[in-house]
Amino acid sequence: MAMSIHKPGQGYWVRAMTAGLIGLATVALAVWLYGQSQLVAEFLPKHVWSSALAPGQTAAQAEALIPKGSAVVLRGAPDKNGQPTVIGSGTFSGITVGTTGLPSARLENVRLERNDKGTRHDGSQIKGIVQAAGAVPGAGEAGAVLAIDKSVGEPPIAGNLLGGIVVAVVLVVGALLGFWIVGTKVSTVEWLIACDYEMKRVNWSTRKTIIGSTWVVIGACVLLALMLFVTDYGLQTIFRAMRLL
């Protein structure tokens, strides 16, 4: 059944202003949710990480050490016994060079494990990359480890894209809700039409009356302030004469 406007043309201004307020509230909500979407995108699990190589390692050395497409184990900082900790796994997809000119290892399908406290490791804790065959720490493996200086994760969806989707949904829902309230919902439309009718019956003050009333209020405020000033000054004078101040 198609949606049709109930009693079109009646209660125009009240319905228009109501629709405007709904639109303003919808836009404000959309703007707020857009900002929140940026934060949500950053907190989503990241399965792709760009890990800058530690100084002294070149892209050629890194690709020679670990072939592209290899399954790798991600290591964190050494534990209290000096042994490297395993914080997750992933796939080494090669070396990329960013705008800074520094080589970075691109890691895909990253799966981070939980620590002893039950908290999932953070990808920024990656300090080394080693092929899955060398997952177990042991002697003679130091040369096979690709040292990492810093890692940055890529959100599964860009914050701007997520925000744009949320804004579009909110605006569409707000538009449909506004149209339903001011256009098709019979009880609400009848109430808005009645409000418009009552507004037309209001006896609005003229400009001359408003200006006159304003001057009366200003004069009363000034007179009241003078009375309070005189009373306060007189009481101070009396109390000083009585040496109470």
CORNOR-V873783 format. One record per pair of residues at least 6 apart in sequence whose ideal C-beta (glycine too) atoms are under 6 Angstrom apart, sorted by the first residue. I is the first residue (numbers start at 1). GAP is how many residues later the second one is. D is the distance in whole Angstrom. If there is no record, write none. Layout:
# CORNOR-V873783
i=I gap=GAP d=D
i=I gap=GAP d=D
This chain:
# CORNOR-V873783
i=3 gap=181 d=5
i=5 gap=178 d=5
i=6 gap=178 d=6
i=6 gap=180 d=6
i=6 gap=183 d=5
i=10 gap=183 d=5
i=11 gap=181 d=5
i=11 gap=182 d=4
i=11 gap=185 d=4
i=14 gap=178 d=5
i=14 gap=181 d=5
i=14 gap=182 d=4
i=15 gap=167 d=4
i=15 gap=177 d=5
i=18 gap=164 d=5
i=19 gap=159 d=5
i=19 gap=163 d=5
i=22 gap=156 d=4
i=26 gap=148 d=3
i=29 gap=141 d=6
i=30 gap=137 d=5
i=30 gap=140 d=4
i=30 gap=141 d=6
i=33 gap=133 d=5
i=34 gap=129 d=4
i=34 gap=133 d=5
i=37 gap=125 d=5
i=37 gap=126 d=4
i=37 gap=129 d=5
i=38 gap=121 d=4
i=41 gap=114 d=4
i=41 gap=118 d=4
i=41 gap=121 d=5
i=44 gap=111 d=5
i=44 gap=112 d=5
i=46 gap=107 d=3
i=47 gap=63 d=5
i=48 gap=60 d=5
i=48 gap=106 d=4
i=49 gap=58 d=5
i=49 gap=61 d=5
i=49 gap=74 d=5
i=49 gap=102 d=5
i=49 gap=104 d=5
i=50 gap=54 d=5
i=50 gap=56 d=6
i=50 gap=102 d=5
i=51 gap=53 d=6
i=51 gap=54 d=5
i=51 gap=75 d=6
i=51 gap=97 d=5
i=51 gap=100 d=4
i=52 gap=50 d=6
i=52 gap=52 d=5
i=52 gap=97 d=5
i=52 gap=98 d=5
i=53 gap=9 d=6
i=53 gap=50 d=5
i=54 gap=93 d=4
i=54 gap=95 d=5
i=59 gap=36 d=4
i=59 gap=44 d=4
i=62 gap=33 d=5
i=62 gap=84 d=6
i=63 gap=32 d=6
i=65 gap=81 d=6
i=66 gap=26 d=5
i=66 gap=65 d=6
i=66 gap=80 d=6
i=68 gap=26 d=5
i=70 gap=22 d=5
i=70 gap=61 d=5
i=71 gap=61 d=4
i=72 gap=18 d=6
i=72 gap=20 d=5
i=72 gap=57 d=5
i=72 gap=59 d=6
i=73 gap=13 d=6
i=73 gap=16 d=6
i=73 gap=57 d=5
i=73 gap=59 d=6
i=73 gap=62 d=4
i=74 gap=13 d=5
i=74 gap=14 d=4
i=74 gap=52 d=5
i=75 gap=9 d=4
i=75 gap=52 d=6
i=75 gap=53 d=4
i=76 gap=9 d=4
i=76 gap=11 d=4
i=76 gap=49 d=5
i=76 gap=51 d=6
i=77 gap=50 d=5
i=78 gap=6 d=5
i=79 gap=6 d=5
i=83 gap=54 d=5
i=84 gap=53 d=5
i=87 gap=26 d=6
i=87 gap=34 d=4
i=87 gap=38 d=6
i=88 gap=23 d=5
i=88 gap=24 d=4
i=88 gap=25 d=5
i=89 gap=22 d=5
i=90 gap=17 d=4
i=90 gap=19 d=5
i=90 gap=20 d=4
i=91 gap=17 d=5
i=91 gap=18 d=5
i=93 gap=13 d=5
i=93 gap=15 d=5
i=94 gap=12 d=6
i=95 gap=8 d=5
i=96 gap=8 d=5
i=96 gap=10 d=5
i=97 gap=6 d=6
i=112 gap=8 d=5
i=112 gap=9 d=5
i=113 gap=8 d=6
i=114 gap=6 d=5
i=123 gap=28 d=5
i=123 gap=30 d=5
i=124 gap=27 d=5
i=126 gap=22 d=5
i=126 gap=25 d=5
i=127 gap=21 d=6
i=128 gap=17 d=4
i=128 gap=19 d=6
i=128 gap=20 d=6
i=129 gap=17 d=4
i=130 gap=14 d=6
i=130 gap=15 d=5
i=134 gap=7 d=5
i=134 gap=10 d=5
i=181 gap=7 d=5
i=239 gap=6 d=4
